[in-house]
Amino acid sequence: MDISLLYRVLRPDENLIVGILAQAPSSQRTLEEHISNGSRYSSKFISTSKSLEAAISFASMSRNRPVRIVRIDVTELIRSGQCIQIIDLTNPFVVNQHISINNDIARDWVERFQEVVIVGSIPPQCLKLETVVQ
């Protein structure tokens, strides 16, 4: 995998000290449902972005202020031994596997925010506060 860093806009209830956990690890929602519905429904997916600029753009849409953005060290995440799956939705072949060709909203979303999704959890040693958007 050619991704070494990812970025995540933290929810207000997420804490760097404990790491990042999916809201519903046993959820049966599909990845397409996760992307299409955003945070309206809990899922087993953790959304991240390949680009800090895209994460800042996403953070600008948040009603909560300030918004924290963390950097995720993917090399450290893989080395941590966590049971994870990384789904790179910036790859058109991967998008076609997970999102129907007719779902323009979800496809636009993943392209616009350079979305990479993690299934599993992200331990605190992989996280560093990157920036705060006021």
C-alpha positions in Angstrom: 0.0 0.0 0.0 1.4 3.4 -0.9 -0.4 5.3 1.8 1.8 6.4 4.7 -0.3 9.2 6.3 -4.1 9.7 6.6 -6.1 12.4 8.2 -9.3 12.3 10.2 -11.7 15.0 11.3 -12.4 14.0 14.9 -15.9 13.8 16.3 -16.2 15.9 19.6 -16.4 12.6 21.6 -13.2 11.1 20.1 -10.1 11.1 22.4 -6.6 10.8 21.1 -5.5 9.2 24.4 -7.7 6.2 23.9 -7.5 6.0 20.1 -10.2 5.9 17.5 -12.9 3.3 17.6 -15.7 2.7 15.1 -19.1 3.7 16.6 -20.7 0.3 15.9 -18.0 -2.4 15.3 -20.6 -5.1 14.6 -22.8 -3.0 12.3 -24.1 -4.7 9.2 -24.3 -1.4 7.2 -22.4 -1.6 3.9 -19.6 0.7 3.0 -21.9 2.4 0.5 -24.5 3.1 3.2 -21.8 4.5 5.4 -20.6 6.9 2.7 -24.2 7.8 1.6 -25.5 8.5 5.1 -22.4 10.0 6.8 -22.7 10.1 10.6 -26.5 9.8 10.6 -26.1 6.1 11.4 -23.4 4.3 13.3 -21.2 1.8 11.4 -18.0 -0.2 11.6 -16.2 2.1 9.3 -13.8 4.9 10.2 -13.6 7.6 7.5 -10.3 9.3 6.8 -8.8 11.3 4.0 -5.6 10.9 2.0 -5.1 14.7 2.0 -4.9 17.2 4.8 -6.4 19.8 2.4 -9.5 17.6 1.8 -9.8 16.9 5.6 -9.7 20.7 6.2 -12.4 21.2 3.5 -14.5 18.5 5.2 -13.9 20.1 8.7 -15.2 23.4 7.3 -18.6 21.9 6.9 -18.9 20.9 10.6 -21.2 22.7 13.0 -19.0 21.9 15.9 -16.1 24.3 16.6 -13.3 24.0 17.0 -12.6 20.9 14.8 -9.6 18.8 15.5 -7.8 17.0 12.6 -5.4 14.2 13.5 -2.7 12.6 11.4 -2.7 8.8 11.3 0.7 7.1 10.8 -0.4 4.1 8.6 3.0 2.4 8.8 2.7 2.4 12.6 -1.0 1.3 12.4 0.0 -1.7 10.3 3.0 -2.4 12.6 0.7 -2.2 15.7 -0.8 -5.6 15.0 -4.4 -4.3 15.0 -6.8 -6.4 13.0 -7.7 -3.7 10.4 -8.7 -3.4 6.8 -7.9 -0.3 4.8 -10.2 0.5 1.9 -8.7 3.1 -0.4 -11.7 4.7 -2.2 -9.4 7.0 -4.2 -8.7 3.9 -6.4 -11.5 3.7 -9.1 -11.4 -0.1 -9.1 -12.0 -0.2 -5.3 -14.8 2.4 -5.6 -16.5 0.2 -8.2 -16.4 -2.8 -5.9 -18.1 -0.9 -3.0 -20.3 1.9 -4.5 -22.9 1.4 -7.2 -22.3 3.2 -10.5 -25.6 5.1 -10.0 -24.8 6.5 -6.6 -23.5 9.9 -7.8 -23.7 11.4 -4.3 -21.4 8.8 -2.7 -19.0 8.8 -5.6 -18.7 12.6 -5.5 -18.2 12.4 -1.7 -15.3 9.9 -1.9 -13.7 11.8 -4.7 -14.1 15.3 -3.2 -12.7 14.2 0.2 -10.2 11.6 -1.0 -11.8 9.1 1.3 -9.9 6.1 2.7 -11.9 3.9 5.1 -10.6 1.9 8.0 -12.4 -1.1 9.5 -11.1 -1.8 13.0 -9.6 0.6 15.5 -6.7 3.0 15.5 -4.5 2.9 18.6 -3.3 6.2 20.2 0.4 5.7 19.3 -0.7 6.1 15.6 -2.3 9.4 16.1 -1.0 13.0 16.3 -2.9 16.2 16.4 -2.3 17.9 13.0 -4.4 21.1 13.2 -7.4 22.7 14.7 -10.0 24.4 12.5 -11.8 27.3 14.2 
